[in-house]
Amino acid sequence: MTHQPLSATDGWATKTLGPLARRFTHHDRAQDILPSDPDRPLAVVTGFGPTNAPTAGTLSVMLGVIEMQRYLRVPMTVVVSELGAWNSRNVQWDQLVAVRDQMFRFTRAIGLDSQAALAPVQLRSHIDPANLVRCGRIARFLTRQDFLDHHEDLVDLYQDHGLLGSEIGVTVDALYTVADILGPAEAGAARVLMLSGLEESYFTELSRLVLQRQGEAGELSLGWRVELGALYFRVLEGLGGYPKMSKSIPASGIHLGMADDEIAGRILVPDEASQRPLLSAIELSSGWAMPEIDQARAAFQHRRQKPAAWELAKQRFIETFATFAKVWRGCGR
């Protein structure tokens, strides 16, 4: 692993990302990719898996992507990966398609601007001929051992819950995503910045293997010359002790498909293991202004001495998350 911790007080991070730096915990050569340079075009690639309604963790990434579009003002590709999820998770195809289309509408509804002149966004799925052809072109540069050496940290957790697809399916999913990341390289970008969770850092490593090997392939080279870096979003901890608030493990969090009373029940849980994750959810997926977030942090820190203030902050978050859930429902068909 080549990722490094990212401190919000790092000089280059603060200067380049401003308030966005708080959303990331690690990076992989991002200081070589940022800031933007007109002489070396930069493109950003990110995406979401449509296995279920977005959790607070997925919502936090969506809000971070929207902030990134507005702040960096560079071309961005946002992929809703239904084919990847079909191969790597045990979820019905009709459900994946329905959630995919709802995610398209929802991300636009909460502020992703696919028509922005200064920062055009390509919002697409894995049913994309160019990406499927790119998968076929890069597959020759990777081996089975590469996928065994570079895989998601939570693969055992998903396997234990019966959620994981076949080995070949998981490999195909990874190949799709590597092709997503390298799409701007094929289009002539000089630099590519990937945004993802830290557990997906292996995609950066596989992409670099492709870039290295195709560059050394002589007459078989694809001719791609690009600098690749990554920023890794802060992972939202799961409720009840789960390591991550995952769409695939419903008990681990709250999601936008819940009814309002379900949302309230999850947020008002008294168990101590869930309190820190709830603060993280407020910090990352509320969309609140920083003074409100700071008040919630103070209430969390003093929750044993003054429990009413922390309960009030959670009640406010219930209202906020329920509002996002209402938008999500409205984007369904």
C-alpha positions in Angstrom: 0.0 0.0 0.0 1.3 3.4 -0.9 -1.4 5.6 0.7 -0.3 8.2 3.3 -2.3 9.9 6.1 -3.6 13.3 5.1 -3.8 15.9 7.8 -6.2 18.8 7.4 -3.3 21.0 8.6 -0.9 19.8 5.8 0.2 22.9 3.9 -0.4 21.6 0.4 -3.8 20.0 1.4 -5.1 23.1 3.1 -3.9 25.4 0.3 -5.2 23.2 -2.5 -8.4 21.7 -1.0 -9.4 24.3 1.5 -12.4 23.2 3.6 -12.6 20.0 1.5 -9.5 18.6 3.2 -11.6 17.6 6.2 -13.4 15.0 4.1 -10.3 12.9 3.4 -8.0 10.8 5.6 -5.4 9.5 3.2 -4.0 10.2 -0.2 -1.7 8.5 -2.8 0.6 11.0 -4.5 -2.2 13.6 -4.6 0.4 16.3 -4.0 1.8 15.5 -7.4 -1.6 15.8 -9.1 -2.9 18.9 -7.4 -3.3 21.9 -7.8 -4.8 22.2 -11.2 -2.4 23.2 -14.0 -3.7 24.4 -17.4 -0.6 22.9 -19.1 -1.3 19.4 -17.6 -5.0 18.8 -17.9 -6.6 17.2 -14.8 -9.6 14.9 -14.7 -11.4 13.5 -11.6 -12.9 10.0 -11.5 -15.3 8.7 -8.8 -18.4 6.6 -8.4 -21.0 4.7 -6.3 -22.3 1.2 -6.1 -26.1 0.9 -6.6 -26.6 -2.2 -4.4 -29.2 -0.3 -2.2 -30.4 3.1 -1.2 -27.4 5.3 -0.2 -26.3 5.1 3.4 -25.2 8.1 5.3 -21.7 7.1 4.2 -22.6 7.1 0.5 -24.4 10.4 1.0 -21.3 11.9 2.5 -19.3 10.9 -0.6 -22.0 12.3 -2.9 -21.9 15.6 -1.0 -18.1 15.6 -1.1 -18.1 15.0 -4.9 -20.4 17.9 -5.4 -18.1 20.1 -3.2 -15.1 18.9 -5.3 -16.8 19.8 -8.5 -17.5 23.3 -7.3 -14.1 23.8 -5.8 -11.7 22.3 -8.4 -13.7 23.1 -11.5 -12.2 20.4 -13.6 -13.8 17.6 -15.8 -15.2 14.8 -13.7 -16.5 11.3 -14.4 -19.0 9.9 -11.9 -19.9 6.2 -12.4 -22.8 4.3 -11.0 -21.5 0.8 -11.3 -24.4 -1.5 -11.9 -22.4 -4.1 -13.9 -19.6 -4.1 -11.4 -22.1 -4.6 -8.5 -23.9 -7.4 -10.4 -20.6 -9.3 -10.6 -19.2 -8.6 -7.2 -22.4 -8.7 -5.0 -25.4 -11.0 -4.7 -28.1 -8.5 -5.7 -30.9 -8.9 -8.2 -30.3 -7.1 -11.6 -33.7 -5.3 -11.5 -32.8 -3.8 -8.2 -29.4 -2.6 -9.4 -31.0 -0.9 -12.4 -33.7 0.7 -10.4 -31.3 2.1 -7.8 -28.8 3.2 -10.5 -31.5 5.3 -12.2 -32.6 6.7 -8.9 -29.0 7.6 -8.0 -28.7 9.5 -11.3 -31.7 11.6 -10.5 -30.8 12.1 -6.8 -27.2 13.3 -7.4 -28.5 15.9 -9.8 -31.3 16.9 -7.4 -28.9 17.6 -4.5 -26.5 19.6 -6.6 -24.3 17.7 -9.0 -24.3 19.9 -12.2 -23.7 17.7 -15.3 -24.2 20.8 -17.5 -21.5 23.0 -15.8 -19.5 24.8 -18.4 -16.3 25.2 -16.3 -16.4 21.7 -14.8 -18.3 19.3 -17.1 -19.4 16.1 -15.4 -20.0 12.8 -17.2 -22.6 10.9 -15.1 -22.8 7.4 -16.5 -23.1 3.7 -15.6 -21.0 0.6 -16.5 -23.2 -0.1 -19.5 -20.9 2.1 -21.6 -19.4 0.8 -24.8 -16.2 2.9 -24.5 -15.5 1.5 -21.0 -16.2 -2.1 -22.0 -13.8 -1.8 -24.9 -11.2 -0.3 -22.6 -11.7 -3.3 -20.2 -10.8 -5.5 -23.1 -7.7 -3.5 -24.0 -6.3 -3.4 -20.5 -7.0 -7.0 -19.4 -3.9 -8.2 -21.1 -1.7 -6.2 -18.7 -3.0 -7.8 -15.5 -2.7 -11.3 -14.1 -4.8 -13.4 -11.7 -2.1 -12.9 -9.1 -2.5 -9.1 -9.3 -6.1 -9.4 -8.3 -5.2 -11.7 -5.5 -2.5 -9.3 -4.2 -4.7 -6.2 -4.5 -8.3 -6.6 -3.2 -10.8 -4.8 -0.9 -9.9 -4.9 2.8 -13.5 -5.8 3.7 -13.8 -8.8 1.3 -13.9 -11.3 4.2 -16.7 -9.4 5.9 -18.8 -9.4 2.8 -18.0 -13.1 2.3 -19.1 -13.9 5.8 -22.4 -12.2 5.2 -23.0 -14.1 1.9 -22.8 -11.0 -0.1 -19.8 -11.6 -2.4 -20.0 -12.8 -6.0 -17.7 -15.4 -7.6 -14.0 -14.9 -7.8 -14.3 -14.2 -11.6 -17.1 -11.8 -10.9 -15.1 -9.8 -8.3 -12.2 -9.7 -10.8 -14.5 -8.4 -13.6 -15.8 -5.7 -11.2 -12.2 -4.6 -10.5 -11.4 -4.6 -14.2 -14.4 -2.3 -14.9 -13.3 0.1 -12.3 -9.7 0.2 -13.4 -11.0 1.0 -16.9 -13.1 3.8 -15.4 -10.0 5.3 -13.7 -7.9 5.1 -16.9 -10.6 6.5 -19.1 -9.2 10.1 -19.0 -5.8 8.7 -19.8 -7.2 7.3 -23.0 -8.8 10.6 -23.7 -5.5 12.5 -23.4 -5.6 13.8 -19.8 -2.1 14.4 -18.3 -3.3 13.8 -14.7 -6.0 11.7 -13.1 -7.3 12.1 -9.6 -9.4 9.2 -8.2 -11.8 9.8 -5.3 -12.9 6.8 -3.3 -13.0 5.2 0.1 -9.7 4.0 1.6 -10.8 0.3 1.3 -10.8 0.8 -2.5 -7.2 2.0 -2.7 -6.3 -1.3 -4.4 -7.9 0.2 -7.6 -5.2 2.8 -7.7 -2.5 0.1 -7.4 -4.0 -2.0 -10.2 -4.4 1.1 -12.4 -0.7 1.9 -11.9 0.3 -1.7 -12.9 -1.6 -1.2 -16.2 0.1 2.1 -16.8 3.5 0.7 -16.1 3.1 -2.5 -18.1 1.5 -0.9 -21.2 4.3 1.7 -21.1 6.9 -1.1 -21.3 5.0 -3.2 -23.9 6.8 -1.8 -27.0 4.6 -2.0 -30.1 1.8 -3.4 -27.9 1.7 -0.2 -25.8 -1.5 1.8 -25.6 0.6 5.0 -25.5 -1.0 6.3 -22.3 1.2 8.7 -20.4 -0.5 10.0 -17.3 0.2 10.8 -13.7 -2.3 9.1 -11.3 -3.1 10.1 -7.8 -5.9 9.5 -5.3 -7.7 11.1 -2.4 -9.5 8.7 0.0 -12.7 9.8 1.7 -13.0 9.4 5.4 -14.8 6.2 6.0 -18.0 6.5 8.0 -17.9 4.0 10.8 -20.8 1.6 11.1 -23.4 1.6 13.9 -23.1 -1.1 16.6 -19.4 -1.7 16.1 -19.3 -2.5 12.3 -16.2 -1.1 10.7 -18.1 0.7 7.9 -21.6 2.0 7.2 -22.2 -0.3 4.3 -25.2 -0.6 2.0 -24.6 -4.4 1.9 -25.0 -4.7 5.7 -28.3 -3.0 6.7 -27.6 -3.2 10.4 -24.5 -1.1 10.1 -26.2 2.2 9.4 -29.0 4.4 8.2 -29.9 4.8 4.6 -32.2 7.0 2.5 -34.7 4.2 1.8 -35.8 4.1 5.4 -39.1 5.4 6.7 -38.8 8.5 8.9 -39.5 6.5 12.1 -36.8 3.9 11.2 -34.3 6.8 10.7 -35.2 8.2 14.0 -34.9 4.8 15.7 -31.4 4.3 14.4 -30.1 7.8 15.2 -31.5 7.8 18.7 -30.0 4.4 19.7 -28.4 4.7 23.1 -25.5 2.2 22.8 -22.1 3.7 23.1 -20.6 1.9 20.1 -23.0 3.9 17.9 -22.4 7.4 19.2 -19.1 8.2 17.5 -20.4 6.9 14.1 -23.4 9.2 14.6 -21.2 12.2 15.1 -19.2 11.2 12.0 -22.5 11.0 10.1 -23.4 14.5 11.2 -19.9 15.8 10.3 -19.9 14.3 6.8 -23.5 13.7 5.6 -25.6 16.5 7.1 -24.6 19.3 4.8 -24.6 21.6 7.8 -22.5 24.7 8.0 -19.3 24.4 10.1 -20.7 26.3 13.1 -23.5 23.8 13.4 -21.1 20.9 13.1 -18.9 22.4 15.8 -21.8 22.7 18.1 -22.6 19.0 17.5 -19.0 18.1 18.2 -19.1 20.0 21.5 -22.4 18.3 22.5 -20.9 14.9 21.7 -17.8 15.6 23.8 -19.9 16.6 26.8 -22.8 14.1 26.3 -22.3 12.3 29.6 -22.4 15.6 31.6 -25.1 17.2 29.4 -27.0 14.5 27.5 -29.8 16.8 26.4 -27.5 18.8 24.1 -26.3 15.7 22.3 -29.9 14.4 22.0 -30.9 17.7 20.5 -28.1 17.5 17.9 -29.3 14.0 17.0 -32.9 15.2 16.7 -31.7 17.9 14.3 -29.9 15.3 12.3 -33.0 13.2 12.1 -34.8 16.1 10.4 -31.9 16.7 8.0 -31.5 13.1 7.0 -35.3 12.6 6.6 -35.3 15.6 4.2 -32.6 13.9 2.1 -34.7 10.7 2.3 -37.7 12.6 1.0 -35.7 13.8 -2.0 -34.5 10.2 -2.6 -38.1 8.9 -2.6 -39.1 11.6 -4.9 -36.4 10.5 -7.4 -37.8 7.0 -7.6 -40.2 5.9 -10.3 
